[in-house]
């Protein structure tokens, strides 16, 4: 199913100026000026200027009378559009199907890439957060159709429009959300039509006679009833291979053969430039002008065409060919230097291999589960058990750190520790029994305490932190790792931090 992000940049011209020149400060109003005949008008306003009542189309003389300390810069629409294209290239990091939507937006089809970020909502939040930290005001919405996402991103309050709920999401929005001309919007207002739902309730024939076919087209596009194609932005310098078919194809076997062929051609191209693939995008162009995109990544740079093609095997089953696929494009959207290496015979083992290469296994698992779910744990220098490890990429180099051999630790660590009810017969002794998750455990064997203090150099709160850990065993032979967060005479509470195998 198609899912499109509409990225809205309400103050793009002024944000671009601030990023380029580093001034003025964000709290000082800034506008751009355009010239129409003998009049100088506001072309764009930033957030501070908008808060002071300034709007695009006002004369500069009027604006300066309202805001004496106004910063004014000549508008450069060509530079704004070129920079928007560059930003769209940057957005290819989220999906291979990206199209600029001048003057203040970008469309991103994320149907085949959202899982790499943990879902649509997390992808949108990550995108907006990254732009905001770079000084770019941004809002975004996801929907089935570009028109729906465009309307909600600018006039709604939803980051995510559920599949099939386009009508419900935009029926209450103003008619300006349909991307109509100002004259058409004014005509609808004079007729008393303020909301999209009101427009949709009008008889179609009289509406078309009075306002033209564009109104009906935009309404159908916003409801997702008419397909609206996106023209993907493909940077010229990006390595890619494209193949067209005289007759549309659709069988899974044919799609797999095409991917294998394109991978071989693309890897051959990259051999000459000594590059390897880290991210690969596959786009199928259907005869109805719909595009289907898939994305895979690799743990390290590679030019193994057979391995790269196999990464798409499971994903190809999700492709809907419709009435047929007329072209396929394979794009190496992320590459790294990769030089051929000579392996000396002395380094080879009896099996002809110099070592175990796990990169292919990591790539296959990443394609199936998502890259973020394939990792390994590495030691971290910390006294507290929950801080003594971190997730790192599966093939990251060894850090040189190890966990101490003389400190037994449970195979399963609970983070955060879970509170338990426990009773000790004597102060500073292990508990005689404890209750965890409504189950009572009688302790028959115990060892401890092992005292762990807080990391006082991190914060003042850590100075008073103290834990006494005990390894205990119940009647059934299960072993647990308990601690008390203060001495018994100070009212310390008991916690379960781990379970031994």
TITOR-718753 format. One line per 4 residues: their letters; for each residue z negated, y negated, x of N, C-alpha, C. Coordinates in steps of 0.02 Angstrom, whole numbers. Atoms other than C-alpha are relative to their C-alpha. Layout:
BEGIN
A = Z Y X Z Y X Z Y X | ...
end
This chain:
BEGIN
XXXX = 0 60 42 0 0 0 0 -63 44 | -4 62 -38 43 -173 61 -63 -42 -9 | 58 45 1 -103 -287 107 14 -57 48 | -20 59 -38 -70 -464 166 -58 -49 6
XXXX = 48 53 -12 -186 -592 245 36 -67 0 | -24 70 -5 -151 -776 212 -52 -39 39 | 44 40 -42 -229 -876 352 16 -74 -13 | -8 70 18 -256 -1057 299 -35 -44 51
XXXX = 26 46 -51 -279 -1194 429 4 -71 -28 | -5 64 38 -321 -1350 326 5 -61 44 | -2 59 -44 -338 -1467 476 36 17 65 | -34 -23 -59 -215 -1389 596 25 -57 45
XXXX = -24 53 -45 -131 -1551 660 -56 -34 40 | 54 34 -35 -297 -1635 702 -38 49 45 | 32 -50 -44 -374 -1474 770 40 9 64 | -43 -9 -59 -225 -1455 886 -8 -59 48
XXXX = 8 60 -42 -246 -1634 949 -66 3 38 | 65 -4 -34 -430 -1607 987 0 54 54 | -3 -53 -50 -395 -1444 1078 41 -20 60 | -43 20 -55 -261 -1526 1182 -31 -54 42
XXXX = 25 58 -37 -348 -1688 1229 -76 0 9 | 73 -3 -6 -531 -1641 1207 -36 -58 -31 | 30 59 32 -564 -1798 1103 41 -15 -62 | 69 25 2 -621 -1876 992 -49 55 -21
XXXX = 50 -49 22 -785 -1785 951 12 20 -73 | -13 -24 69 -781 -1681 790 -31 -43 -54 | 33 40 52 -900 -1800 699 32 -68 -9 | -35 64 8 -782 -1949 722 66 11 -36
XXXX = -59 -12 41 -641 -1965 593 65 -9 39 | -65 1 -34 -464 -1930 654 55 13 -51 | -58 -10 44 -297 -1946 563 63 -5 42 | -66 10 -30 -115 -1932 609 41 -46 -45
XXXX = -38 50 37 12 -2063 556 74 17 3 | -72 -8 4 192 -2044 497 30 -66 -25 | -34 62 20 319 -2182 466 54 15 -52 | -51 -5 53 420 -2195 305 26 -70 -13
XXXX = -28 68 6 533 -2347 314 -43 -48 39 | 43 50 -32 420 -2494 350 -74 16 -9 | 70 -17 14 261 -2406 294 -25 53 48 | 33 -50 -42 140 -2311 403 -53 34 -43
XXXX = 42 -39 46 55 -2172 306 -38 54 38 | 39 -54 -29 -77 -2042 343 38 65 -10 | -33 -65 5 4 -1875 382 -49 57 -7 | 51 -53 3 -152 -1767 408 -68 -31 15
XXXX = 68 24 -11 -340 -1793 406 -43 58 22 | 48 -51 -19 -483 -1698 486 -57 2 -50 | 55 -9 47 -644 -1643 402 -41 -63 -8 | 41 60 3 -739 -1801 447 35 -55 -40
XXXX = -37 51 37 -601 -1915 381 4 17 -75 | -3 -20 70 -587 -1813 221 -67 -14 -35 | 66 13 29 -775 -1830 193 -10 -74 -15 | 6 72 12 -754 -2019 201 50 -25 -52
XXXX = -44 19 55 -624 -2017 62 73 -11 19 | -70 10 -21 -462 -2022 164 41 61 -20 | -45 -53 22 -313 -1920 104 70 -12 29 | -70 6 -22 -136 -1885 163 39 -42 -51
XXXX = -40 43 42 -14 -2014 95 -27 -70 -7 | 28 67 2 -132 -2163 103 31 -42 57 | -24 44 -53 -73 -2314 202 -53 -7 54 | 46 7 -55 -150 -2339 372 -43 -63 -8
XXXX = 38 62 10 -200 -2517 326 -58 12 -48 | 53 -16 48 -298 -2453 177 -54 44 33 | 47 -45 -33 -377 -2315 283 -45 -37 49 | 41 38 -48 -433 -2437 418 -48 -48 -34
XXXX = 46 43 37 -508 -2550 287 -60 40 -24 | 55 -43 23 -612 -2404 223 -42 26 59 | 35 -29 -58 -655 -2333 396 21 -40 62 | -20 43 -57 -652 -2465 534 6 37 66
XXXX = -1 -35 -64 -687 -2342 676 45 61 -1 | -45 -57 9 -544 -2226 627 42 11 63 | -44 -18 -56 -452 -2133 767 69 18 -29 | -68 -8 26 -262 -2137 739 45 26 56
XXXX = -47 -30 -48 -133 -2028 828 66 11 -36 | -66 -11 30 54 -2020 796 10 74 -15 | -13 -69 20 103 -1862 702 60 28 38 | -55 -34 -35 215 -1737 794 12 67 -35
XXXX = -10 -62 38 273 -1608 664 32 55 40 | -32 -52 -40 383 -1519 791 -50 36 44 | 51 -31 -42 237 -1490 908 -49 40 -42 | 45 -37 44 127 -1437 762 31 68 -17
XXXX = -32 -63 19 255 -1306 711 5 47 60 | -5 -42 -60 281 -1244 889 -67 31 17 | 67 -27 -14 94 -1226 913 -20 52 -53 | 14 -50 52 82 -1135 746 34 66 16
XXXX = -34 -61 -20 211 -1011 809 -37 35 56 | 39 -30 -55 107 -985 967 -63 33 -28 | 59 -31 30 -46 -953 860 19 64 -37 | -23 -61 34 55 -828 758 11 56 50
XXXX = -7 -51 -53 98 -738 920 -68 29 18 | 67 -23 -15 -88 -730 956 -26 47 -54 | 23 -42 57 -118 -654 783 31 69 2 | -30 -67 -5 -6 -507 830 -52 49 27
XXXX = 55 -44 -21 -166 -440 909 -34 34 -59 | 30 -29 59 -220 -401 730 48 45 -38 | -49 -41 34 -58 -328 662 69 -17 27 | -67 15 -25 124 -312 715 42 -42 -46
XXXX = -40 38 48 189 -395 556 -35 -67 -13 | 28 67 4 149 -580 575 57 -50 -11 | -52 49 14 249 -725 503 -32 -69 -8 | 26 68 11 214 -914 520 16 -23 -71
XXXX = -8 28 67 192 -1004 355 -13 -76 4 | 10 72 -11 218 -1189 399 -13 -36 -65 | 25 33 -61 143 -1314 397 -71 19 20 | 72 -8 -12 -34 -1245 388 -23 72 -11
XXXX = 22 -68 14 -35 -1057 374 39 53 38 | -31 -58 -32 8 -885 442 -12 59 -47 | 6 -62 38 41 -721 350 -5 58 48 | 10 -60 -41 -19 -556 423 -3 60 -46
XXXX = 1 -63 39 23 -387 346 -43 50 40 | 48 -40 -36 -127 -280 395 -6 72 -27 | 5 -66 33 -89 -121 295 -9 56 50 | 5 -55 -48 -72 -13 451 -47 -13 57
XXXX = 42 17 -58 -200 -98 563 -72 -15 -18 | 68 21 20 -357 -140 461 -53 49 24 | 50 -50 -19 -443 24 507 -23 -9 72 | 19 11 -69 -445 -28 690 -58 -50 7
XXXX = 54 50 -1 -569 -166 646 -57 18 -47 | 53 -21 45 -677 -67 526 11 -19 -72 | -15 18 68 -589 -121 367 25 -72 -6 | -31 65 11 -507 -273 290 -50 -57 5
XXXX = 50 53 0 -665 -375 265 -22 -17 71 | 21 13 -69 -720 -355 446 57 -31 41 | -56 30 -36 -545 -395 509 5 -74 -14 | -5 70 19 -539 -558 412 -57 -40 30
XXXX = 58 35 -27 -715 -606 465 8 -10 76 | -10 5 -73 -672 -570 648 52 -52 16 | -53 48 -12 -512 -672 638 -25 -72 -10 | 24 68 15 -594 -824 557 -53 -22 51
XXXX = 53 17 -48 -744 -816 674 29 -20 68 | -30 16 -65 -635 -815 830 35 -68 -1 | -33 65 5 -533 -964 770 -51 -56 -4 | 51 52 8 -688 -1062 720 -33 -15 67
XXXX = 32 12 -65 -767 -1038 892 46 -37 47 | -48 37 -41 -608 -1111 967 15 -69 -28 | -9 67 27 -623 -1268 862 55 -7 -51 | -53 0 51 -495 -1220 729 -31 18 -67
XXXX = 26 -14 67 -549 -1235 548 47 49 -34 | -42 -52 28 -487 -1079 460 -34 32 -60 | 20 -40 56 -500 -987 295 53 53 -11 | -48 -54 9 -419 -823 247 -18 42 -60
XXXX = 10 -45 56 -395 -704 103 50 57 5 | -43 -60 -1 -322 -528 84 17 19 -71 | -22 -22 66 -219 -471 -65 61 45 7 | -58 -44 -1 -76 -356 -113 65 -38 17
XXXX = -62 38 -7 55 -495 -109 -14 -65 38 | 10 63 -36 80 -648 3 -18 -58 -47 | 14 55 47 81 -765 -149 -72 1 -25 | 69 -6 23 -86 -699 -211 -48 -23 55
XXXX = 44 19 -55 -168 -715 -40 3 -74 15 | -9 72 -12 -96 -891 -17 -41 -40 -50 | 35 37 52 -167 -950 -183 -76 5 7 | 72 -10 -4 -341 -876 -158 -28 -32 63
XXXX = 25 29 -63 -357 -935 23 -8 -76 -7 | 2 73 5 -325 -1117 -29 -38 -25 -60 | 30 25 61 -395 -1129 -204 -55 46 -28 | 50 -47 24 -510 -978 -226 -58 5 48
XXXX = 59 -9 -40 -670 -915 -150 -10 73 19 | 5 -70 -16 -632 -732 -115 34 14 67 | -31 -21 -62 -601 -660 57 41 64 -11 | -33 -64 13 -542 -496 -20 15 7 -74
XXXX = -22 -14 69 -441 -469 -180 15 75 -4 | -8 -73 5 -455 -286 -230 71 18 -21 | -67 -21 19 -292 -190 -247 9 2 -75 | -16 0 71 -211 -215 -417 -37 -52 -41
XXXX = 39 50 37 -325 -362 -464 26 -71 11 | -28 65 -14 -206 -505 -425 -6 -47 -60 | 0 42 60 -196 -570 -604 -71 -27 -12 | 69 22 11 -385 -576 -622 -22 -52 52
XXXX = 22 44 -54 -404 -664 -455 28 -70 -5 | -32 66 -2 -283 -808 -486 10 -32 -68 | -12 27 66 -277 -832 -674 -37 -66 -11 | 39 61 10 -412 -966 -666 13 -54 51
XXXX = -15 50 -52 -338 -1060 -517 49 -52 -27 | -47 52 22 -241 -1223 -536 73 20 14 | -70 -18 -8 -52 -1214 -552 28 -20 68 | -22 19 -68 -36 -1299 -382 -4 59 47
XXXX = 7 -59 -42 -87 -1129 -309 62 44 0 | -62 -40 3 87 -1064 -353 53 -25 49 | -48 28 -49 170 -1163 -211 58 -36 -34 | -50 38 36 263 -1275 -332 4 -71 28
XXXX = -8 68 -22 330 -1448 -295 -48 -46 -39 | 45 48 32 222 -1600 -336 27 -23 -67 | -29 22 63 345 -1653 -471 -9 52 -55 | 9 -54 49 336 -1484 -557 -73 4 -23
XXXX = 71 -3 17 146 -1484 -550 -18 -58 -47 | 13 57 44 141 -1658 -626 29 12 -70 | -30 -15 65 259 -1602 -765 -42 50 -40 | 43 -48 34 148 -1454 -805 -65 -32 -24
XXXX = 62 35 20 -6 -1566 -809 12 -43 -62 | -15 41 59 79 -1684 -932 6 42 -62 | -6 -46 57 112 -1534 -1042 -68 31 -19 | 66 -28 14 -73 -1488 -1034 -13 67 34
XXXX = 8 -64 -35 -49 -1336 -921 -34 -13 67 | 38 13 -60 -184 -1343 -788 -11 63 42 | 18 -61 -34 -217 -1161 -744 58 51 -2 | -54 -50 -5 -106 -1015 -693 -1 45 -62
XXXX = 3 -42 60 -169 -912 -840 34 -33 -59 | -33 35 55 -108 -1046 -961 76 4 9 | -71 -4 -13 63 -1045 -877 27 69 -15 | -22 -69 11 74 -855 -884 3 16 -74
XXXX = 0 -14 72 37 -859 -1072 58 -33 -36 | -56 34 32 188 -972 -1107 59 48 -7 | -61 -39 6 349 -892 -1172 45 -13 61 | -38 6 -63 460 -857 -1021 63 -42 -7
XXXX = -63 36 6 626 -926 -1086 -9 -76 -5 | 10 72 2 563 -1100 -1137 -28 -28 66 | 28 23 -63 465 -1112 -974 55 -8 53 | -55 3 -50 621 -1075 -869 47 -57 -17
XXXX = -45 55 19 729 -1198 -970 -30 -67 19 | 31 65 -11 603 -1337 -947 -15 -14 74 | 24 12 -69 542 -1311 -768 41 36 53 | -43 -32 -48 674 -1202 -687 -23 71 18
XXXX = 14 -69 -18 681 -1025 -616 -54 6 54 | 49 -5 -54 570 -1066 -467 -71 10 -26 | 68 -7 27 416 -1078 -577 -12 73 -19 | 7 -70 19 445 -904 -649 -3 45 61
XXXX = 0 -40 -61 482 -834 -475 -67 -4 35 | 65 8 -33 324 -907 -399 -56 34 -39 | 51 -33 41 221 -843 -544 2 76 10 | -6 -72 -9 290 -666 -525 -20 21 71
XXXX = 21 -16 -68 265 -671 -336 -76 -2 7 | 73 5 -4 84 -727 -357 -34 59 -35 | 27 -57 36 53 -585 -481 19 66 34 | -22 -61 -34 135 -461 -361 52 40 -38
XXXX = -50 -34 41 271 -419 -487 70 -5 29 | -63 7 -36 413 -476 -374 -15 2 75 | 14 -8 -71 421 -425 -192 21 -62 39 | -13 58 -43 412 -567 -65 0 24 72
XXXX = -3 -26 -68 473 -515 108 -30 -47 52 | 22 38 -58 396 -572 272 47 16 58 | -43 -10 -59 504 -597 427 -45 3 61 | 47 -6 -56 399 -529 571 21 -40 60
XXXX = -11 38 -61 383 -637 725 -2 49 58 | -4 -45 -57 441 -534 873 15 -41 63 | -12 39 -62 418 -626 1040 55 31 42 | -57 -24 -38 574 -612 1147 -21 39 62
XXXX = 21 -32 -62 477 -561 1301 -36 66 -11 | 36 -62 15 390 -415 1213 47 59 5 | -43 -59 -4 463 -245 1261 3 36 -67 | -8 -35 63 534 -160 1108 67 36 -1
XXXX = -63 -36 13 668 -41 1049 9 5 -75 | -17 -2 72 756 -45 880 59 46 -10 | -56 -43 17 869 81 798 13 -6 -75 | -20 3 70 965 65 635 36 64 -20
XXXX = -29 -63 25 1031 206 526 57 -16 -48 | -56 10 46 1199 217 440 -18 24 -70 | 25 -25 64 1114 317 302 -76 -2 2 | 73 4 -1 932 284 253 -32 69 8
XXXX = 36 -62 -10 807 417 306 -68 -5 -34 | 65 1 32 641 468 230 -42 63 13 | 38 -61 -13 592 645 282 -47 -9 59 | 50 5 -53 437 664 390 29 24 67
XXXX = -29 -26 -62 534 767 518 46 -51 32 | -46 50 -27 665 630 535 -39 -59 30 | 40 55 -26 533 495 558 -31 18 67 | 29 -22 -63 447 597 694 52 2 56
XXXX = -53 -3 -50 613 624 784 19 -71 24 | -17 69 -18 650 437 778 -53 -29 46 | 54 25 -42 479 395 851 6 28 70 | -7 -32 -65 506 520 992 57 -32 40
XXXX = -58 30 -34 676 446 1032 -15 -71 23 | 16 69 -19 615 266 1030 -51 -2 56 | 50 -2 -53 465 311 1138 32 15 68 | -34 -15 -63 578 387 1270 39 -60 26
XXXX = -38 58 -21 691 234 1273 -46 -56 24 | 46 54 -19 544 112 1280 -34 16 66 | 33 -18 -63 456 207 1419 49 -5 59 | -51 8 -52 619 210 1518 8 -73 19
XXXX = -4 72 -14 630 20 1501 -60 -24 42 | 60 23 -34 451 -2 1560 -6 28 71 | 1 -28 -68 478 109 1712 30 -49 50 | -33 47 -45 594 -20 1787 -42 -61 15
XXXX = 43 58 -11 464 -157 1767 -71 20 21 | 65 -26 -23 318 -46 1825 -56 -18 -47 | 50 15 51 224 -71 1662 -18 63 -39 | 22 -55 43 123 49 1555 -24 -27 -66
XXXX = 16 21 68 82 42 1370 -74 9 -14 | 69 -3 23 -92 2 1305 -5 -5 -76 | -2 4 73 -46 -39 1124 72 4 -23 | -67 -14 23 103 20 1026 4 -11 -76
XXXX = -10 15 71 167 -44 858 66 30 -24 | -59 -31 29 290 48 747 12 -33 -68 | -18 33 62 381 -44 607 61 36 -30 | -56 -29 37 491 43 477 24 -52 -50
XXXX = -30 47 47 611 -71 381 34 40 -56 | -28 -36 56 648 -3 207 59 -37 -29 | -61 30 29 807 -36 109 -18 -54 -51 | 20 52 48 707 -140 -17 -33 -59 34
XXXX = 24 55 -41 660 -260 125 -77 1 10 | 70 -9 -15 481 -197 131 -7 30 70 | 13 -26 -67 408 -159 303 -65 39 0 | 60 -41 -9 282 -24 347 -17 1 74
XXXX = 19 5 -71 184 -46 508 -57 48 16 | 53 -43 -26 77 74 609 -16 -24 71 | 21 22 -66 -24 36 765 -45 53 32 | 43 -45 -38 -101 147 899 -14 -34 67
XXXX = 18 26 -65 -187 110 1064 -14 57 48 | 13 -50 -51 -215 201 1227 -60 -22 42 | 59 15 -40 -370 213 1337 19 -30 67 | -24 30 -61 -269 171 1491 76 -2 -3
XXXX = -72 9 1 -90 120 1530 36 66 12 | -38 -62 -7 37 260 1511 72 -11 -17 | -71 -1 18 223 293 1503 21 71 -20 | -14 -68 23 212 470 1435 27 -3 -71
XXXX = -31 8 65 335 463 1291 -22 53 -50 | 20 -53 45 285 631 1218 -71 -12 -26 | 69 14 21 101 584 1216 -3 -59 -48 | 0 58 43 135 414 1138 27 16 -70
XXXX = -29 -19 65 243 490 1001 -49 41 -41 | 47 -43 36 108 617 957 -57 -40 -31 | 53 42 28 -16 476 926 16 -22 -72 | -20 21 67 85 433 770 4 59 -50
XXXX = -13 -59 42 93 612 702 -37 -4 -67 | 39 1 62 -50 598 576 14 -62 -41 | -11 62 36 -12 418 531 67 0 -36 | -65 -2 32 170 457 488 -4 28 -71
XXXX = 7 -30 66 110 558 339 -19 -51 -53 | 20 52 48 46 397 259 57 -48 -16 | -56 46 10 216 310 267 36 16 -65 | -38 -7 62 299 283 98 71 -26 14
XXXX = -68 23 -16 488 278 133 35 -35 -57 | -33 32 57 528 213 -42 68 31 -13 | -69 -23 11 716 224 -71 34 16 66 | -28 -17 -65 742 253 115 -15 -53 52
XXXX = 13 44 -56 713 177 286 65 -11 37 | -64 16 -30 860 87 364 -6 -19 73 | 8 18 -70 786 37 533 -72 13 22 | 67 -10 -29 638 71 648 -4 -40 65
XXXX = 12 40 -60 563 -38 784 -64 25 32 | 58 -20 -39 443 20 920 -14 -55 50 | 17 59 -39 352 -123 1007 -59 16 45 | 55 -5 -47 245 -117 1163 -36 -68 0
XXXX = 31 66 10 134 -260 1104 -53 -16 52 | 47 13 -55 11 -239 1249 17 47 57 | -18 -40 -58 60 -180 1422 -43 -21 60 | 36 14 -63 -22 -170 1593 41 27 58
XXXX = -36 -27 -58 45 -143 1769 -17 74 10 | 8 -71 -12 71 42 1804 52 22 50 | -45 -21 -54 145 99 1968 -3 76 8 | -1 -72 -14 198 276 2008 -41 14 63
XXXX = 43 -19 -56 76 364 2126 21 67 27 | -15 -63 -33 112 499 2252 -64 39 9 | 59 -43 -6 -12 642 2242 11 48 58 | -7 -43 -57 -39 733 2406 -20 71 -18
XXXX = 13 -70 15 -40 922 2405 -72 19 16 | 68 -16 -20 -209 925 2492 -51 -17 -53 | 47 21 51 -289 840 2344 2 45 -62 | -8 -41 60 -231 971 2219 -45 61 3
XXXX = 40 -60 5 -341 1111 2158 44 61 -9 | -38 -61 8 -290 1290 2131 42 1 -63 | -38 2 63 -230 1248 1957 53 -54 0 | -52 51 -6 -116 1110 2021 -20 -67 -26
XXXX = 23 64 27 -222 970 1951 -51 -31 47 | 46 35 -44 -318 838 2049 -64 -18 -35 | 60 18 38 -447 813 1913 13 6 -74 | -6 -4 73 -479 812 1726 16 -69 -27
XXXX = -20 64 30 -387 672 1636 -16 2 -74 | 22 0 69 -474 635 1472 35 -54 -42 | -29 56 36 -365 487 1424 39 22 -61 | -39 -22 58 -252 588 1309 -46 21 -57
XXXX = 48 -19 52 -401 662 1217 -30 -62 -32 | 28 62 26 -476 487 1199 51 -34 -45 | -51 31 41 -311 421 1132 8 35 -67 | -8 -37 62 -295 559 1003 -59 -11 -46
XXXX = 59 13 40 -474 537 945 -1 -71 -27 | -2 70 21 -451 348 938 50 -10 -56 | -50 6 52 -294 366 833 -25 29 -66 | 25 -33 60 -387 479 711 -62 -35 -28
XXXX = 64 27 22 -560 398 705 -5 -75 6 | 6 71 -15 -528 221 765 -29 -9 70 | 23 8 -70 -554 157 944 -74 -14 6 | 71 19 -6 -728 89 907 -46 60 -8
XXXX = 41 -59 10 -790 264 863 5 49 57 | -6 -43 -59 -743 339 1031 -31 -37 58 | 36 35 -52 -867 290 1165 -46 50 36 | 53 -39 -32 -1000 356 1284 -59 -46 14
XXXX = 61 37 -12 -1177 303 1323 -13 -7 74 | 14 13 -70 -1223 223 1488 -71 -25 8 | 69 23 -10 -1396 191 1561 -3 -76 9 | 15 71 -9 -1470 17 1557 -71 -5 27
XXXX = 66 8 -29 -1618 -41 1661 -46 -36 -49 | 47 28 49 -1754 -67 1531 -59 47 -7 | 59 -41 11 -1930 -7 1500 0 31 -69 | 2 -23 69 -1908 11 1313 56 51 -13
XXXX = -50 -53 9 -1817 171 1261 61 -22 -39 | -57 20 41 -1708 89 1127 47 -48 37 | -43 46 -39 -1642 -34 1258 28 32 63 | -17 -32 -63 -1612 93 1396 70 31 0
XXXX = -68 -25 2 -1433 134 1343 44 -49 -38 | -49 43 34 -1276 48 1284 65 38 -9 | -66 -30 11 -1107 96 1213 51 -33 46 | -54 25 -42 -961 77 1333 63 40 -15
XXXX = -62 -38 12 -777 129 1323 -4 69 32 | 6 -70 -21 -754 315 1345 22 10 73 | -25 -9 -68 -658 296 1509 -21 -56 47 | 25 53 -45 -756 150 1582 -27 30 64
XXXX = 26 -27 -64 -803 172 1767 -75 8 -2 | 72 -12 -4 -975 238 1810 -35 -62 28 | 38 59 -21 -1106 103 1831 -45 13 60 | 44 -17 -56 -1207 196 1962 -73 9 -21
XXXX = 68 -7 23 -1365 193 1856 -10 70 -31 | 18 -63 31 -1455 351 1798 -68 -6 -33 | 66 -2 30 -1603 392 1688 -47 40 45 | 47 -36 -43 -1760 449 1781 -7 73 -22
XXXX = 5 -71 15 -1772 639 1793 -70 19 -23 | 69 -20 15 -1962 642 1777 -26 -25 -66 | 23 27 64 -1970 557 1607 36 37 -56 | -33 -36 56 -1933 680 1465 10 -46 -60
XXXX = -17 42 58 -1847 594 1321 32 44 -54 | -28 -40 54 -1797 661 1149 76 -5 -2 | -73 0 6 -1617 709 1115 23 -45 -57 | -17 45 55 -1620 608 953 -51 -56 -2
XXXX = 42 59 0 -1689 432 960 11 -38 -65 | -5 39 62 -1728 337 799 -3 -74 17 | -2 71 -13 -1680 154 806 16 -36 -66 | 67 12 -27 -1780 72 736 -47 58 -12
XXXX = 49 -52 12 -1933 185 747 -24 -2 -73 | 22 -5 70 -1998 246 579 -76 6 -3 | 72 -1 7 -2176 216 522 -25 67 -27 | 30 -62 24 -2287 369 498 -75 -12 -11
XXXX = 73 1 10 -2464 399 436 -30 55 43 | 28 -49 -47 -2566 484 572 -75 -12 8 | 73 4 -11 -2749 522 609 -17 36 65 | 24 -28 -63 -2824 549 782 -75 12 -4
XXXX = 72 -16 4 -2995 633 802 -41 -44 45 | 35 43 -47 -3043 524 952 46 -57 19 | -41 56 -23 -2984 353 1013 43 20 60 | -47 -12 -55 -2833 359 1129 18 73 7
XXXX = -21 -70 0 -2803 542 1084 62 7 -44 | -57 -12 44 -2646 614 1006 -24 14 -71 | 21 -11 69 -2647 630 816 -11 75 -14 | 11 -68 21 -2717 787 736 54 21 -51
XXXX = -55 -12 47 -2584 773 600 34 -67 -14 | -35 61 21 -2454 648 538 45 16 -59 | -44 -7 59 -2350 620 381 63 -42 12 | -65 34 -10 -2166 578 403 47 22 -55
XXXX = -46 -12 55 -2046 561 258 -30 48 -52 | 37 -37 52 -2177 633 139 -15 72 18 | 15 -68 -23 -2198 792 243 -57 -4 50 | 59 0 -44 -2365 830 326 10 50 57
XXXX = -8 -41 -60 -2358 899 504 -68 5 35 | 61 -9 -38 -2512 976 587 16 11 73 | -15 -2 -72 -2512 951 775 -40 56 32 | 33 -55 -34 -2549 1108 876 1 -8 76
XXXX = -3 14 -72 -2498 1047 1048 21 -73 9 | -16 70 -12 -2485 873 1124 -4 -15 74 | 1 23 -70 -2455 784 1289 5 -76 -1 | -2 73 -3 -2489 603 1334 -69 -28 10
XXXX = -53 49 17 -2513 461 1328 41 -22 60 | -42 35 -48 -2369 380 1421 3 -73 -24 | 5 70 21 -2400 193 1416 62 -39 23 | -58 42 -14 -2250 76 1406 -16 -70 -24
XXXX = 13 70 18 -2276 -112 1409 65 -37 -12 | -59 40 15 -2158 -248 1351 30 -32 61 | -36 33 -55 -2030 -336 1459 -16 -75 -4 | 28 67 7 -2129 -496 1482 47 -54 26
XXXX = -45 51 -27 -1990 -583 1578 55 -21 -49 | -50 17 50 -1879 -585 1423 -25 -51 -50 | 27 47 48 -1993 -677 1302 -76 6 0 | 73 0 3 -2175 -723 1272 -26 55 -46
XXXX = 22 -52 46 -2185 -599 1128 -8 68 34 | 3 -64 -35 -2157 -457 1250 -64 8 40 | 60 -5 -42 -2315 -499 1347 -54 43 -32 | 52 -37 35 -2429 -424 1215 24 68 -26
XXXX = -26 -63 24 -2317 -275 1178 -27 58 41 | 27 -59 -33 -2394 -106 1217 11 61 -44 | -11 -61 38 -2351 71 1166 -30 59 39 | 25 -63 -28 -2440 237 1198 37 57 -33
XXXX = -43 -53 25 -2317 381 1179 -33 69 9 | 24 -69 -2 -2363 563 1141 56 47 -20 | -44 -55 21 -2257 720 1137 -43 51 -37 | 41 -45 41 -2323 829 997 44 56 -29
XXXX = -34 -58 28 -2278 998 923 -38 23 -62 | 34 -23 61 -2313 1059 746 -2 76 -3 | 9 -72 7 -2349 1234 681 66 38 1 | -65 -33 2 -2164 1274 658 37 -4 67
XXXX = -31 5 -66 -2125 1231 840 44 -62 8 | -38 62 -6 -2037 1065 803 -39 -50 42 | 32 47 -45 -2073 932 933 23 -72 -15 | -13 70 19 -2085 744 902 -26 -46 54
XXXX = 21 52 -48 -2106 585 1003 -31 -57 -40 | 37 50 38 -2241 472 927 -28 -52 47 | 36 50 -39 -2316 310 987 -44 -42 -46 | 44 47 33 -2456 193 938 10 -67 33
XXXX = -20 65 -28 -2414 8 959 -59 -43 22 | 59 35 -26 -2593 -44 1007 -57 51 5 | 58 -45 -3 -2758 39 1056 -32 10 -68 | 29 -17 65 -2854 123 916 -50 -52 -23
XXXX = 50 49 21 -2994 -6 919 30 -67 -19 | -34 62 20 -2864 -143 891 45 11 -61 | -37 -13 62 -2791 -62 735 73 17 11 | -69 -18 -13 -2634 8 813 29 47 -53
XXXX = -34 -42 49 -2506 88 697 41 53 35 | -37 -55 -28 -2414 251 724 74 -3 -23 | -72 1 13 -2224 266 735 31 64 29 | -40 -56 -26 -2101 409 757 63 -30 31
XXXX = -57 30 -35 -1971 363 888 55 50 17 | -52 -47 -17 -1880 525 921 -19 71 -17 | 9 -70 14 -1857 711 891 32 40 56 | -26 -43 -54 -1836 841 1030 39 57 -30
X = -42 -56 23 -1708 979 1015 -42 63 -7
end
